[in-house]
Amino acid sequence: MAVPKRKTSKAKTAGRKAANMKMGAPGLSTCPQCHEPKLPHRVCPTCGFYDGKDVVNNAE
């Protein structure tokens, strides 16, 4: 089994992890029906509308 010959430096480790540190939260858009925040190109979890049509029947 392969074993590292030298200790990996802090700079090398931090540089490798830096790409994951840059990732941010996904951008949110507002639903045109209920004006709640939702992910773009997805059905609104609050009202069930997508592209002006009632896709999910929320009979509560």
Biopython code that builds the backbone (N, CA, C, O; Angstrom):
import numpy as np
from Bio.PDB.StructureBuilder import StructureBuilder

atoms = [
    (1, "MET", "N", (0.842, -1.180, 0.000)),
    (1, "MET", "CA", (0.000, 0.000, 0.000)),
    (1, "MET", "C", (0.887, 1.242, 0.000)),
    (1, "MET", "O", (1.907, 1.271, 0.688)),
    (2, "ALA", "N", (0.512, 2.261, -0.759)),
    (2, "ALA", "CA", (1.325, 3.471, -0.883)),
    (2, "ALA", "C", (1.237, 4.305, 0.383)),
    (2, "ALA", "O", (0.168, 4.478, 0.969)),
    (3, "VAL", "N", (2.396, 4.818, 0.790)),
    (3, "VAL", "CA", (2.481, 5.645, 1.986)),
    (3, "VAL", "C", (3.193, 6.934, 1.606)),
    (3, "VAL", "O", (4.194, 6.877, 0.891)),
    (4, "PRO", "N", (2.712, 8.114, 2.061)),
    (4, "PRO", "CA", (3.398, 9.365, 1.730)),
    (4, "PRO", "C", (4.815, 9.389, 2.295)),
    (4, "PRO", "O", (5.054, 8.959, 3.423)),
    (5, "LYS", "N", (5.746, 9.896, 1.499)),
    (5, "LYS", "CA", (7.136, 9.947, 1.931)),
    (5, "LYS", "C", (7.382, 11.138, 2.848)),
    (5, "LYS", "O", (8.197, 11.058, 3.768)),
    (6, "ARG", "N", (6.680, 12.241, 2.601)),
    (6, "ARG", "CA", (6.840, 13.446, 3.405)),
    (6, "ARG", "C", (5.481, 13.939, 3.894)),
    (6, "ARG", "O", (4.444, 13.602, 3.322)),
    (7, "LYS", "N", (5.500, 14.739, 4.955)),
    (7, "LYS", "CA", (4.283, 15.351, 5.478)),
    (7, "LYS", "C", (3.777, 16.394, 4.478)),
    (7, "LYS", "O", (4.566, 17.157, 3.920)),
    (8, "THR", "N", (2.466, 16.424, 4.253)),
    (8, "THR", "CA", (1.883, 17.438, 3.374)),
    (8, "THR", "C", (1.846, 18.763, 4.108)),
    (8, "THR", "O", (1.349, 18.845, 5.231)),
    (9, "SER", "N", (2.376, 19.810, 3.467)),
    (9, "SER", "CA", (2.465, 21.118, 4.126)),
    (9, "SER", "C", (1.079, 21.730, 4.308)),
    (9, "SER", "O", (0.116, 21.332, 3.653)),
    (10, "LYS", "N", (1.002, 22.701, 5.208)),
    (10, "LYS", "CA", (-0.266, 23.392, 5.469)),
    (10, "LYS", "C", (-0.721, 24.158, 4.234)),
    (10, "LYS", "O", (-1.919, 24.228, 3.961)),
    (11, "ALA", "N", (0.214, 24.733, 3.484)),
    (11, "ALA", "CA", (-0.130, 25.494, 2.283)),
    (11, "ALA", "C", (-0.729, 24.581, 1.209)),
    (11, "ALA", "O", (-1.692, 24.954, 0.539)),
    (12, "LYS", "N", (-0.162, 23.399, 1.051)),
    (12, "LYS", "CA", (-0.666, 22.444, 0.069)),
    (12, "LYS", "C", (-2.070, 21.976, 0.448)),
    (12, "LYS", "O", (-2.945, 21.869, -0.411)),
    (13, "THR", "N", (-2.280, 21.699, 1.727)),
    (13, "THR", "CA", (-3.594, 21.256, 2.203)),
    (13, "THR", "C", (-4.627, 22.374, 2.067)),
    (13, "THR", "O", (-5.748, 22.138, 1.616)),
    (14, "ALA", "N", (-4.244, 23.591, 2.459)),
    (14, "ALA", "CA", (-5.177, 24.720, 2.386)),
    (14, "ALA", "C", (-5.520, 25.064, 0.942)),
    (14, "ALA", "O", (-6.657, 25.429, 0.643)),
    (15, "GLY", "N", (-4.542, 24.951, 0.044)),
    (15, "GLY", "CA", (-4.802, 25.228, -1.368)),
    (15, "GLY", "C", (-5.770, 24.234, -1.976)),
    (15, "GLY", "O", (-6.587, 24.596, -2.823)),
    (16, "ARG", "N", (-5.685, 22.984, -1.550)),
    (16, "ARG", "CA", (-6.590, 21.966, -2.062)),
    (16, "ARG", "C", (-8.008, 22.183, -1.546)),
    (16, "ARG", "O", (-8.977, 21.949, -2.268)),
    (17, "LYS", "N", (-8.129, 22.629, -0.302)),
    (17, "LYS", "CA", (-9.446, 22.847, 0.295)),
    (17, "LYS", "C", (-10.072, 24.180, -0.103)),
    (17, "LYS", "O", (-11.256, 24.404, 0.150)),
    (18, "ALA", "N", (-9.288, 25.073, -0.727)),
    (18, "ALA", "CA", (-9.767, 26.425, -1.035)),
    (18, "ALA", "C", (-10.931, 26.416, -2.024)),
    (18, "ALA", "O", (-11.802, 27.282, -1.951)),
    (19, "ALA", "N", (-10.962, 25.456, -2.946)),
    (19, "ALA", "CA", (-12.029, 25.407, -3.941)),
    (19, "ALA", "C", (-13.381, 25.193, -3.274)),
    (19, "ALA", "O", (-14.386, 25.748, -3.718)),
    (20, "ASN", "N", (-13.415, 24.387, -2.206)),
    (20, "ASN", "CA", (-14.676, 24.141, -1.509)),
    (20, "ASN", "C", (-15.080, 25.322, -0.646)),
    (20, "ASN", "O", (-16.269, 25.505, -0.383)),
    (21, "MET", "N", (-14.131, 26.126, -0.201)),
    (21, "MET", "CA", (-14.452, 27.295, 0.616)),
    (21, "MET", "C", (-15.151, 28.373, -0.215)),
    (21, "MET", "O", (-15.914, 29.170, 0.330)),
    (22, "LYS", "N", (-14.901, 28.405, -1.520)),
    (22, "LYS", "CA", (-15.459, 29.445, -2.384)),
    (22, "LYS", "C", (-16.934, 29.225, -2.681)),
    (22, "LYS", "O", (-17.647, 30.168, -3.025)),
    (23, "MET", "N", (-17.398, 27.979, -2.549)),
    (23, "MET", "CA", (-18.779, 27.690, -2.908)),
    (23, "MET", "C", (-19.734, 28.394, -1.946)),
    (23, "MET", "O", (-19.558, 28.346, -0.728)),
    (24, "GLY", "N", (-20.744, 29.045, -2.512)),
    (24, "GLY", "CA", (-21.719, 29.765, -1.700)),
    (24, "GLY", "C", (-23.088, 29.114, -1.778)),
    (24, "GLY", "O", (-23.273, 28.081, -2.421)),
    (25, "ALA", "N", (-24.015, 29.727, -1.124)),
    (25, "ALA", "CA", (-25.388, 29.231, -1.130)),
    (25, "ALA", "C", (-25.999, 29.435, -2.515)),
    (25, "ALA", "O", (-25.624, 30.376, -3.215)),
    (26, "PRO", "N", (-26.931, 28.573, -2.922)),
    (26, "PRO", "CA", (-27.552, 28.739, -4.231)),
    (26, "PRO", "C", (-28.404, 30.005, -4.271)),
    (26, "PRO", "O", (-28.987, 30.407, -3.265)),
    (27, "GLY", "N", (-28.465, 30.620, -5.438)),
    (27, "GLY", "CA", (-29.246, 31.838, -5.607)),
    (27, "GLY", "C", (-30.729, 31.552, -5.518)),
    (27, "GLY", "O", (-31.209, 30.579, -6.100)),
    (28, "LEU", "N", (-31.455, 32.377, -4.804)),
    (28, "LEU", "CA", (-32.894, 32.197, -4.654)),
    (28, "LEU", "C", (-33.627, 33.223, -5.496)),
    (28, "LEU", "O", (-33.158, 34.349, -5.663)),
    (29, "SER", "N", (-34.763, 32.838, -6.019)),
    (29, "SER", "CA", (-35.645, 33.756, -6.709)),
    (29, "SER", "C", (-36.965, 33.787, -5.953)),
    (29, "SER", "O", (-37.191, 32.971, -5.059)),
    (30, "THR", "N", (-37.829, 34.717, -6.306)),
    (30, "THR", "CA", (-39.119, 34.817, -5.625)),
    (30, "THR", "C", (-40.208, 34.227, -6.512)),
    (30, "THR", "O", (-40.184, 34.378, -7.733)),
    (31, "CYS", "N", (-41.139, 33.570, -5.892)),
    (31, "CYS", "CA", (-42.277, 32.986, -6.608)),
    (31, "CYS", "C", (-43.210, 34.118, -7.047)),
    (31, "CYS", "O", (-43.556, 34.969, -6.228)),
    (32, "PRO", "N", (-43.626, 34.148, -8.318)),
    (32, "PRO", "CA", (-44.533, 35.214, -8.755)),
    (32, "PRO", "C", (-45.942, 35.091, -8.184)),
    (32, "PRO", "O", (-46.686, 36.071, -8.181)),
    (33, "GLN", "N", (-46.323, 33.909, -7.700)),
    (33, "GLN", "CA", (-47.668, 33.713, -7.149)),
    (33, "GLN", "C", (-47.756, 34.130, -5.687)),
    (33, "GLN", "O", (-48.594, 34.951, -5.312)),
    (34, "CYS", "N", (-46.861, 33.543, -4.847)),
    (34, "CYS", "CA", (-46.967, 33.781, -3.401)),
    (34, "CYS", "C", (-45.832, 34.649, -2.863)),
    (34, "CYS", "O", (-45.826, 34.987, -1.679)),
    (35, "HIS", "N", (-44.875, 35.011, -3.709)),
    (35, "HIS", "CA", (-43.753, 35.898, -3.355)),
    (35, "HIS", "C", (-42.870, 35.337, -2.242)),
    (35, "HIS", "O", (-42.261, 36.097, -1.490)),
    (36, "GLU", "N", (-42.800, 34.015, -2.136)),
    (36, "GLU", "CA", (-41.901, 33.357, -1.196)),
    (36, "GLU", "C", (-40.603, 32.995, -1.923)),
    (36, "GLU", "O", (-40.625, 32.787, -3.136)),
    (37, "PRO", "N", (-39.482, 32.915, -1.216)),
    (37, "PRO", "CA", (-38.241, 32.520, -1.888)),
    (37, "PRO", "C", (-38.276, 31.050, -2.296)),
    (37, "PRO", "O", (-38.773, 30.198, -1.560)),
    (38, "LYS", "N", (-37.736, 30.769, -3.489)),
    (38, "LYS", "CA", (-37.680, 29.402, -4.000)),
    (38, "LYS", "C", (-36.466, 29.272, -4.896)),
    (38, "LYS", "O", (-35.920, 30.274, -5.357)),
    (39, "LEU", "N", (-36.038, 28.034, -5.147)),
    (39, "LEU", "CA", (-34.936, 27.797, -6.066)),
    (39, "LEU", "C", (-35.426, 28.015, -7.497)),
    (39, "LEU", "O", (-36.557, 27.651, -7.819)),
    (40, "PRO", "N", (-34.594, 28.600, -8.359)),
    (40, "PRO", "CA", (-35.035, 28.836, -9.731)),
    (40, "PRO", "C", (-35.231, 27.537, -10.502)),
    (40, "PRO", "O", (-34.545, 26.548, -10.245)),
    (41, "HIS", "N", (-36.163, 27.540, -11.442)),
    (41, "HIS", "CA", (-36.496, 26.412, -12.311)),
    (41, "HIS", "C", (-37.010, 25.213, -11.527)),
    (41, "HIS", "O", (-36.780, 24.070, -11.922)),
    (42, "ARG", "N", (-37.701, 25.463, -10.423)),
    (42, "ARG", "CA", (-38.278, 24.389, -9.620)),
    (42, "ARG", "C", (-39.683, 24.801, -9.165)),
    (42, "ARG", "O", (-40.004, 25.989, -9.120)),
    (43, "VAL", "N", (-40.507, 23.820, -8.833)),
    (43, "VAL", "CA", (-41.856, 24.084, -8.330)),
    (43, "VAL", "C", (-41.740, 24.756, -6.970)),
    (43, "VAL", "O", (-40.905, 24.373, -6.150)),
    (44, "CYS", "N", (-42.574, 25.754, -6.732)),
    (44, "CYS", "CA", (-42.570, 26.458, -5.450)),
    (44, "CYS", "C", (-43.066, 25.498, -4.367)),
    (44, "CYS", "O", (-44.156, 24.941, -4.496)),
    (45, "PRO", "N", (-42.282, 25.295, -3.296)),
    (45, "PRO", "CA", (-42.728, 24.368, -2.253)),
    (45, "PRO", "C", (-43.893, 24.904, -1.432)),
    (45, "PRO", "O", (-44.584, 24.133, -0.766)),
    (46, "THR", "N", (-44.121, 26.215, -1.468)),
    (46, "THR", "CA", (-45.195, 26.805, -0.669)),
    (46, "THR", "C", (-46.551, 26.693, -1.359)),
    (46, "THR", "O", (-47.518, 26.208, -0.771)),
    (47, "CYS", "N", (-46.615, 27.147, -2.622)),
    (47, "CYS", "CA", (-47.913, 27.183, -3.300)),
    (47, "CYS", "C", (-48.073, 26.113, -4.379)),
    (47, "CYS", "O", (-49.197, 25.850, -4.807)),
    (48, "GLY", "N", (-46.985, 25.489, -4.830)),
    (48, "GLY", "CA", (-47.076, 24.419, -5.815)),
    (48, "GLY", "C", (-47.207, 24.886, -7.246)),
    (48, "GLY", "O", (-47.592, 24.094, -8.106)),
    (49, "PHE", "N", (-46.901, 26.147, -7.540)),
    (49, "PHE", "CA", (-47.001, 26.672, -8.892)),
    (49, "PHE", "C", (-45.650, 26.619, -9.585)),
    (49, "PHE", "O", (-44.613, 26.767, -8.939)),
    (50, "TYR", "N", (-45.656, 26.408, -10.905)),
    (50, "TYR", "CA", (-44.463, 26.500, -11.737)),
    (50, "TYR", "C", (-44.885, 27.031, -13.093)),
    (50, "TYR", "O", (-45.792, 26.488, -13.725)),
    (51, "ASP", "N", (-44.231, 28.087, -13.540)),
    (51, "ASP", "CA", (-44.496, 28.715, -14.835)),
    (51, "ASP", "C", (-45.959, 29.139, -14.969)),
    (51, "ASP", "O", (-46.546, 29.030, -16.046)),
    (52, "GLY", "N", (-46.546, 29.627, -13.864)),
    (52, "GLY", "CA", (-47.909, 30.126, -13.883)),
    (52, "GLY", "C", (-48.979, 29.050, -13.851)),
    (52, "GLY", "O", (-50.166, 29.361, -13.954)),
    (53, "LYS", "N", (-48.580, 27.779, -13.709)),
    (53, "LYS", "CA", (-49.550, 26.682, -13.684)),
    (53, "LYS", "C", (-49.501, 25.984, -12.336)),
    (53, "LYS", "O", (-48.440, 25.867, -11.722)),
    (54, "ASP", "N", (-50.672, 25.518, -11.878)),
    (54, "ASP", "CA", (-50.749, 24.769, -10.616)),
    (54, "ASP", "C", (-50.296, 23.335, -10.897)),
    (54, "ASP", "O", (-51.061, 22.526, -11.422)),
    (55, "VAL", "N", (-49.049, 23.032, -10.544)),
    (55, "VAL", "CA", (-48.471, 21.736, -10.848)),
    (55, "VAL", "C", (-48.755, 20.735, -9.732)),
    (55, "VAL", "O", (-49.122, 19.590, -9.995)),
    (56, "VAL", "N", (-48.583, 21.175, -8.480)),
    (56, "VAL", "CA", (-48.797, 20.316, -7.315)),
    (56, "VAL", "C", (-50.069, 20.783, -6.630)),
    (56, "VAL", "O", (-50.204, 21.961, -6.299)),
    (57, "ASN", "N", (-50.993, 19.870, -6.416)),
    (57, "ASN", "CA", (-52.253, 20.222, -5.762)),
    (57, "ASN", "C", (-52.047, 20.217, -4.259)),
    (57, "ASN", "O", (-51.944, 19.153, -3.649)),
    (58, "ASN", "N", (-51.986, 21.407, -3.653)),
    (58, "ASN", "CA", (-51.819, 21.532, -2.202)),
    (58, "ASN", "C", (-53.180, 21.758, -1.568)),
    (58, "ASN", "O", (-53.519, 22.889, -1.222)),
    (59, "ALA", "N", (-53.956, 20.709, -1.411)),
    (59, "ALA", "CA", (-55.263, 20.807, -0.768)),
    (59, "ALA", "C", (-55.098, 20.586, 0.721)),
    (59, "ALA", "O", (-55.153, 19.455, 1.206)),
    (60, "GLU", "N", (-54.895, 21.684, 1.446)),
    (60, "GLU", "CA", (-54.700, 21.586, 2.906)),
    (60, "GLU", "C", (-55.905, 22.109, 3.620)),
    (60, "GLU", "O", (-55.941, 22.113, 4.850)),
]
sb = StructureBuilder()
sb.init_structure("model")
sb.init_model(0)
sb.init_chain("A")
sb.init_seg("    ")
for serial, (resi, resn, name, xyz) in enumerate(atoms, 1):
    if name == "N":
        sb.init_residue(resn, " ", resi, " ")
    sb.init_atom(name, np.array(xyz, "f"), 0.0, 1.0, " ", f" {name:<3s}", serial, name[0])
structure = sb.get_structure()
